[in-house]
């Protein structure tokens, strides 16, 4: 969700929120085609802000591919294979790690050649889950996505130059949390409806 929240009294409260924050703790506004200018009682917004400040996720994750010949980092997608299928993991301050199944042939025929053309570098080792003793991929959902724990990710990509960076949720989204706290304080004192504007 990108947008801002204002109040009937004219106060301009929250200018922008990161989409990952909204995903982690959805705003208490109605959704749907009839919600062009949704509003919420100030008390509901205060209650939501208290929940959001309670760190709904301890950490958010970012993936880096470190290059052996330079200090440059590449991010934020990395790839692996399992059972003859190719998967990508993208993480840029995301609260969960998900492996998404790629169309047949995309990894070796499109993604890795494009990476080499754009950067002159290609991920040197594409790990296969079955090459790790005792490891197996969790069952995929109906869209072919597979959740991966941070420990499982680090084990899979060990010694491949891939780094998983874990950042405390509150630190990564400190600005948003601070602005929301100010908005909630205003809501508590004002008592008028708050409105969400999508931009």
Backbone torsions as a table, in degrees:
resi	resn	phi	psi	omega
1	UNK	NA	122.3	170.6
2	UNK	-113.4	131.7	-179.7
3	UNK	170.2	-164.1	176.9
4	UNK	-145.4	160.9	179.9
5	UNK	-116.1	135.6	172.5
6	UNK	-132.1	174.0	-175.2
7	UNK	-119.9	155.8	178.2
8	UNK	-60.0	-21.6	179.9
9	UNK	-80.2	-3.1	177.1
10	UNK	101.1	-3.9	-179.4
11	UNK	-72.1	139.6	177.7
12	UNK	-102.5	111.1	-163.4
13	UNK	-99.7	-62.9	-175.9
14	UNK	-119.4	117.4	-174.6
15	UNK	-78.1	-38.7	-176.4
16	UNK	-157.8	146.5	173.9
17	UNK	-127.8	142.5	177.0
18	UNK	-70.4	142.7	-179.0
19	UNK	-62.7	-29.5	179.8
20	UNK	-66.6	-34.0	179.6
21	UNK	-67.4	-43.9	179.6
22	UNK	-62.9	-36.8	179.0
23	UNK	-66.8	-37.8	-176.6
24	UNK	-71.5	-34.7	-177.4
25	UNK	-147.3	83.6	-171.4
26	UNK	-56.4	142.2	177.1
27	UNK	-65.2	150.4	-176.8
28	UNK	-84.7	41.3	177.8
29	UNK	-102.8	147.8	176.0
30	UNK	-67.8	155.6	178.2
31	UNK	-122.7	170.9	179.0
32	UNK	118.9	173.7	-174.5
33	UNK	-66.6	-20.9	-178.4
34	UNK	-94.7	12.9	-175.7
35	UNK	-111.0	49.8	-177.4
36	UNK	-65.3	-37.5	176.9
37	UNK	-133.4	71.2	-175.9
38	UNK	-67.7	151.8	177.9
39	UNK	-131.7	162.9	180.0
40	UNK	-145.4	143.1	175.3
41	UNK	-61.6	144.2	-177.5
42	UNK	-56.2	-38.4	-178.2
43	UNK	-63.2	-37.2	178.5
44	UNK	-67.6	-37.4	178.9
45	UNK	-67.5	-40.4	177.6
46	UNK	-60.4	-45.8	179.6
47	UNK	-61.6	-40.2	178.2
48	UNK	-64.7	-42.5	-178.8
49	UNK	-62.9	-36.8	177.4
50	UNK	-63.0	-43.1	177.6
51	UNK	-64.1	-42.6	-177.8
52	UNK	-64.8	-36.2	179.9
53	UNK	-72.1	-12.8	178.7
54	UNK	-80.4	19.0	177.0
55	UNK	54.7	74.6	-179.4
56	UNK	-59.5	-22.6	171.6
57	UNK	-131.2	133.8	-179.8
58	UNK	-64.8	-40.7	-176.3
59	UNK	-134.6	154.7	165.2
60	UNK	-118.6	155.9	-169.6
61	UNK	-120.4	149.2	175.0
62	UNK	-136.0	137.0	-178.1
63	UNK	-105.5	136.3	177.5
64	UNK	-128.8	144.7	170.6
65	UNK	-111.2	110.9	-179.0
66	UNK	-85.2	137.2	-179.3
67	UNK	-97.1	131.6	-173.6
68	UNK	-64.2	-36.0	-173.0
69	UNK	-90.7	1.8	-177.9
70	UNK	-154.2	166.2	176.4
71	UNK	-87.0	-0.2	179.7
72	UNK	-64.7	144.2	175.1
73	UNK	-112.8	147.9	173.9
74	UNK	-119.5	144.5	178.7
75	UNK	-158.3	171.8	6.0
76	UNK	-124.9	25.8	179.1
77	UNK	-115.5	137.9	174.0
78	UNK	-133.4	166.1	-170.0
79	UNK	-132.9	154.1	171.9
80	UNK	-153.5	173.3	-178.8
81	UNK	-127.2	150.5	176.9
82	UNK	-155.4	127.0	176.5
83	UNK	56.8	34.5	179.6
84	UNK	81.7	0.9	178.1
85	UNK	-108.3	150.2	177.5
86	UNK	-106.1	144.3	-177.7
87	UNK	-133.2	150.6	171.7
88	UNK	-117.2	147.3	172.4
89	UNK	-123.4	118.8	178.9
90	UNK	-114.2	129.0	178.2
91	UNK	-144.1	118.2	175.4
92	UNK	-137.9	83.5	-174.0
93	UNK	60.5	46.0	178.5
94	UNK	-100.3	143.5	-176.9
95	UNK	-77.8	-16.0	179.1
96	UNK	-134.8	157.6	176.7
97	UNK	-107.7	125.8	-177.8
98	UNK	-132.1	129.6	173.1
99	UNK	-91.5	126.9	-178.9
100	UNK	-110.7	128.8	-178.5
101	UNK	-67.5	134.9	179.7
102	UNK	-96.1	152.2	174.8
103	UNK	-59.3	150.7	-177.9
104	UNK	-54.7	130.0	176.1
105	UNK	87.2	-14.0	-174.1
106	UNK	-63.9	-40.8	-173.4
107	UNK	-61.6	-57.4	-173.7
108	UNK	-84.2	-24.7	-177.3
109	UNK	-93.8	-24.8	-175.5
110	UNK	-124.4	-56.5	-171.0
111	UNK	-67.4	-50.0	-179.1
112	UNK	-67.8	-41.9	173.9
113	UNK	-61.3	-37.8	178.2
114	UNK	-65.8	-38.8	177.4
115	UNK	-61.8	-44.2	180.0
116	UNK	-66.3	-40.0	179.8
117	UNK	-66.1	-39.8	-176.0
118	UNK	-77.1	-32.7	-171.7
119	UNK	-121.9	-12.3	-174.6
120	UNK	76.3	10.3	-175.3
121	UNK	-139.9	146.4	176.0
122	UNK	-136.6	143.5	179.0
123	UNK	-52.8	118.5	-169.6
124	UNK	-73.5	-28.1	-177.0
125	UNK	-128.4	124.4	174.0
126	UNK	-104.4	101.2	-175.3
127	UNK	-65.8	150.1	171.8
128	UNK	-112.3	132.7	-177.2
129	UNK	-56.7	-40.7	-175.9
130	UNK	-69.8	-12.1	176.3
131	UNK	-81.0	-8.5	178.3
132	UNK	-98.6	114.9	-176.0
133	UNK	-54.5	132.5	176.6
134	UNK	76.2	5.7	-178.3
135	UNK	-103.2	144.4	174.5
136	UNK	-147.2	151.1	179.8
137	UNK	-81.0	140.2	176.5
138	UNK	-63.9	158.5	176.5
139	UNK	-61.7	141.0	179.2
140	UNK	-82.3	156.3	173.9
141	UNK	-80.2	-173.3	-175.2
142	UNK	-65.8	-19.0	178.7
143	UNK	-96.4	2.4	178.9
144	UNK	86.3	12.7	-179.7
145	UNK	-92.1	144.3	-176.4
146	UNK	-129.6	123.3	176.2
147	UNK	-72.0	143.7	179.5
148	UNK	-130.5	133.1	175.9
149	UNK	-77.0	160.4	177.9
150	UNK	-60.9	-39.5	179.5
151	UNK	-65.7	-42.1	178.7
152	UNK	-64.8	-38.0	178.2
153	UNK	-63.4	-48.6	-177.7
154	UNK	-64.8	-36.2	177.8
155	UNK	-66.2	-43.3	-178.5
156	UNK	-63.9	-41.5	-174.8
157	UNK	-97.2	14.7	179.2
158	UNK	-57.9	134.5	176.0
159	UNK	66.2	23.2	178.4
160	UNK	-112.1	1.4	-177.3
161	UNK	86.0	2.7	179.3
162	UNK	-93.2	132.0	-178.7
163	UNK	-120.0	135.5	174.4
164	UNK	-105.6	118.3	179.2
165	UNK	-100.3	124.4	178.0
166	UNK	-107.5	125.3	-179.6
167	UNK	-119.6	137.1	176.0
168	UNK	-56.3	135.4	-177.3
169	UNK	-54.2	-45.8	-176.1
170	UNK	-65.5	-33.8	179.0
171	UNK	-71.1	-43.9	-176.9
172	UNK	-65.3	-34.0	-177.1
173	UNK	-119.4	34.5	-178.6
174	UNK	-59.6	-39.4	-179.1
175	UNK	-63.5	-46.2	-179.4
176	UNK	-63.4	-43.4	-179.4
177	UNK	-63.2	-40.9	179.4
178	UNK	-62.8	-46.1	-179.1
179	UNK	-65.6	-37.1	178.6
180	UNK	-67.5	-36.4	177.3
181	UNK	-62.7	-40.8	177.2
182	UNK	-64.7	-41.1	179.1
183	UNK	-64.0	-41.0	180.0
184	UNK	-65.9	-38.9	177.8
185	UNK	-63.0	-41.7	177.0
186	UNK	-63.4	-43.1	-179.5
187	UNK	-60.2	-39.0	-179.3
188	UNK	-64.6	-35.2	-177.7
189	UNK	-86.3	-25.5	-174.0
190	UNK	-89.1	-47.7	178.7
191	UNK	74.7	8.7	178.0
192	UNK	-97.4	162.8	-179.3
193	UNK	-63.3	146.0	175.0
194	UNK	-104.4	144.5	-176.2
195	UNK	-122.0	140.9	178.1
196	UNK	-103.2	129.2	177.2
197	UNK	-116.7	123.9	175.2
198	UNK	-83.8	140.5	177.6
199	UNK	-126.7	NA	NA
